[in-house]
Amino acid sequence: MTEPELTRIIESSKDTVLKSIHRHILPGMASLVEDLVQDTYLRYYLKFKNKPSLETQDANRWLYVAARNECRRAIRKWNREGIAYSKLQAEIKISEKKETQDIAATEADPDQRKWMESQINLLPSPYKETMILRLGGEKMESIAKKLDISEGTVKSRISRAKEWLSRFANTNRKGREEK
């Protein structure tokens, strides 16, 4: 498949892919649309890179199904990682409230606070910076302006940070259970 063929397929199928994603994604997952579109086209490219490109109608059908399957994968992943992220976010919010209300109360459980800070500090710099702003109550638009990036990039960084944090939270939980 040549670059012009891939470009032709993307241009002719973008409405189909977006319709499929919007039809199959959960309402709270709108921030993942861009990633799902990219993953769908990446799958198409990898499948057909050494083969002749499909005709437009066949490519649209293939991409619709691929986009649906990407949504299903994302939903499964969202459910797995969302639970761990929600717990971590709740712990961070509780910790922040305690800090603003009474610094002494926060110091009563320094291990938990250190653990949360260490998890966030493990994030690569752009993700850490974005997550700290978001967990601090900043809106996507405000974060984008502060960091001089697009809202889509903010959403993507938050999504990847959630994935990273969830992975570490699950790894740490498994390590504690084995001991």
C-alpha distance (Angstrom), angle and dihedral (degrees) to the residues before:
residue distance angle dihedral
M1 . . .
T2 3.76 . .
E3 3.78 127.5 .
P4 3.83 93.0 -108.5
E5 3.83 89.7 52.3
L6 3.79 91.3 51.6
T7 3.80 90.9 46.7
R8 3.82 89.9 50.9
I9 3.81 91.5 50.6
I10 3.81 92.7 48.0
E11 3.81 93.0 48.3
S12 3.80 93.6 47.1
S13 3.81 96.0 44.5
K14 3.80 106.6 37.2
D15 3.83 92.9 100.3
T16 3.79 91.2 49.9
V17 3.81 92.9 49.3
L18 3.81 92.9 47.6
K19 3.81 92.1 47.7
S20 3.78 90.6 51.0
I21 3.79 92.5 49.0
H22 3.79 94.3 46.6
R23 3.79 90.6 47.9
H24 3.82 95.4 50.1
I25 3.81 104.8 33.8
L26 3.80 124.8 92.2
P27 3.81 116.9 -109.4
G28 3.81 95.4 -112.5
M29 3.80 93.3 52.0
A30 3.81 99.0 71.6
S31 3.80 90.6 118.8
L32 3.81 89.4 67.9
V33 3.82 97.3 58.2
E34 3.80 94.3 97.0
D35 3.80 92.3 49.3
L36 3.80 91.6 47.3
V37 3.80 91.7 51.6
Q38 3.80 90.6 50.3
D39 3.80 92.5 46.9
T40 3.81 91.0 49.3
Y41 3.80 93.5 53.1
L42 3.80 91.2 42.7
R43 3.81 89.4 55.7
Y44 3.80 89.8 49.6
Y45 3.79 92.1 49.7
L46 3.80 93.8 47.3
K47 3.80 91.7 47.6
F48 3.80 95.8 48.2
K49 3.81 104.6 26.5
N50 3.82 92.4 107.6
K51 3.79 95.9 31.5
P52 3.76 133.8 69.8
S53 3.78 113.0 -84.1
L54 3.80 117.8 -104.0
E55 3.76 122.2 -109.3
T56 3.80 113.5 -97.2
Q57 3.81 96.5 -100.8
D58 3.81 93.7 46.2
A59 3.81 91.2 45.0
N60 3.82 90.2 51.8
R61 3.81 90.7 52.9
W62 3.80 92.6 46.6
L63 3.80 92.6 47.1
Y64 3.82 93.0 47.0
V65 3.80 90.3 56.3
A66 3.81 92.0 42.2
A67 3.82 90.7 51.7
R68 3.80 90.4 49.0
N69 3.80 90.3 51.0
E70 3.82 91.3 47.9
C71 3.81 87.9 53.6
R72 3.78 91.0 51.4
R73 3.81 91.1 49.9
A74 3.80 90.4 47.8
I75 3.81 91.7 49.9
R76 3.80 91.7 52.2
K77 3.79 90.8 47.1
W78 3.82 91.9 44.4
N79 3.79 90.5 53.3
R80 3.81 93.0 48.7
E81 3.78 96.3 44.6
G82 3.78 98.2 32.4
I83 3.77 92.8 65.9
A84 3.80 92.9 54.1
Y85 3.81 91.8 43.3
S86 3.81 92.4 49.8
K87 3.79 90.6 52.6
L88 3.79 92.0 48.6
Q89 3.81 92.1 46.2
A90 3.81 91.2 50.3
E91 3.80 90.4 50.0
I92 3.80 90.8 50.1
K93 3.82 92.9 48.9
I94 3.80 91.4 48.6
S95 3.78 89.8 48.8
E96 3.81 92.4 49.2
K97 3.82 91.6 49.4
K98 3.79 91.0 50.3
E99 3.78 90.2 48.9
T100 3.78 93.9 53.2
Q101 3.80 93.3 43.0
D102 3.78 101.1 41.5
I103 3.78 126.4 -4.3
A104 3.79 90.8 -164.2
A105 3.82 91.0 59.4
T106 3.79 90.6 55.6
E107 3.77 91.3 51.2
A108 3.82 89.2 55.6
D109 3.83 89.1 76.7
P110 3.81 105.6 30.6
D111 3.81 94.6 155.4
Q112 3.80 93.8 63.6
R113 3.80 93.0 45.6
K114 3.81 91.4 47.6
W115 3.78 89.7 50.0
M116 3.82 92.6 51.8
E117 3.79 92.6 46.3
S118 3.79 91.0 47.6
Q119 3.80 91.2 52.4
I120 3.79 92.5 50.9
N121 3.81 91.2 43.3
L122 3.81 89.5 55.8
L123 3.78 89.2 67.0
P124 3.80 117.1 99.5
S125 3.80 110.6 -100.2
P126 3.84 100.8 -98.4
Y127 3.80 91.9 47.8
K128 3.80 93.6 44.7
E129 3.79 91.8 50.0
T130 3.80 92.4 48.5
M131 3.82 94.0 45.8
I132 3.80 93.3 49.4
L133 3.79 90.2 53.1
R134 3.81 92.9 45.7
L135 3.81 94.3 46.8
G136 3.78 87.2 48.1
G137 3.80 88.1 64.5
E138 3.80 99.4 -99.4
K139 3.81 117.5 150.5
M140 3.80 121.3 -123.2
E141 3.80 92.4 -109.5
S142 3.80 92.2 51.1
I143 3.81 92.5 48.5
A144 3.80 90.7 49.4
K145 3.80 91.3 52.9
K146 3.81 93.9 45.5
L147 3.81 93.0 49.7
D148 3.83 94.4 36.1
I149 3.82 93.1 -125.5
S150 3.80 134.4 116.9
E151 3.81 122.5 -88.1
G152 3.80 88.2 -116.7
T153 3.78 90.0 58.7
V154 3.81 90.1 49.1
K155 3.81 90.3 52.4
S156 3.78 91.8 46.4
R157 3.81 92.7 49.8
I158 3.79 91.8 48.6
S159 3.79 91.0 49.1
R160 3.78 92.2 50.1
A161 3.81 91.7 44.6
K162 3.82 90.0 52.5
E163 3.78 89.2 51.2
W164 3.81 91.2 49.0
L165 3.82 93.8 47.1
S166 3.78 92.1 46.3
R167 3.79 91.6 50.9
F168 3.81 91.7 51.8
A169 3.81 93.5 43.7
N170 3.81 90.6 51.9
T171 3.81 92.2 45.6
N172 3.80 91.8 49.9
R173 3.82 92.5 46.4
K174 3.82 91.3 51.3
G175 3.80 90.2 48.7
R176 3.80 91.7 52.0
E177 3.81 92.3 46.9
E178 3.82 91.7 52.3
K179 3.82 91.6 53.6
